[in-house]
């Protein structure tokens, strides 16, 4: 979850694909990103949220909740 100034929380559903990549999809907003590792994914989520809300400041601290590793085909 992310805490955005004066906005609701954003929950990301994380899927691990068979090719090894992780894909994070926001449930409440049109935000999707991917990465080879979870560490990279967290960085990419931070960047994607910042870009999506670039006209609104992101409050700190915030947390990202990752789901279990599910494989997609």
N, C-alpha and C positions, 0 to 999 in steps of 0.2 A: 504494500500500500504506500502511496505517496500522499503527503499532506500539501495541498495547493492552497494558496491564499484565497480565502473566501469561497472555496469550492469543495465538492465532495471528494472522498478518497478515490483513488484509482487502483484497482486490483489487476494484476497481471497474471494470466494463465500461461505457464511455461511448459512447453512440450519439447522432448528430445527426439529428433528425427533419427531414422536409421542410419543416415550418413554422418551422424555424430554432432550435428548442429543443434543448438538450442534456439527455440523461437518463443518470444514473449509477445503476447497479444493482450492489450488492455481491454477490459470488459466494458468500461463506461465511456471510453473515448476511442477515436480512430488512431491508435498508436500501435505499431507493430515493429519489432526489431529482431535481429538474430545475431548469433555469435558462435564460435567454436567452443568456448569454455564459459562456465558460469561467471567467472570474474569479468570476462569481456562483456558478457550479457548484461551484467549489472551496470557497467560503464555505458553501454549502448542504451540501456533504459534511461539512465540519467540524462544522456544527451538528447534522446528522443523526446522525453518529457519537457526538457528545457526548450527545445525547438518548437514543440507543439504549443507551449504556453509562453513564447518569447515576449509577448506583450504584458505578461503578468509575472510578478516575482514569485519564485518558488520559496516557500518557507523551509527553514531547517530547524530541527532535524526531520528527516523523513525515513521511512523504512520500505524495503521491498520484500514482499512475501512471495516465495517461490513454491509452486506446487510440486508434487512428486514427479519423478521422471517417468513420463509416459511416452511410449514410442508411437510415432505416426507413420503411416505408409504413404 
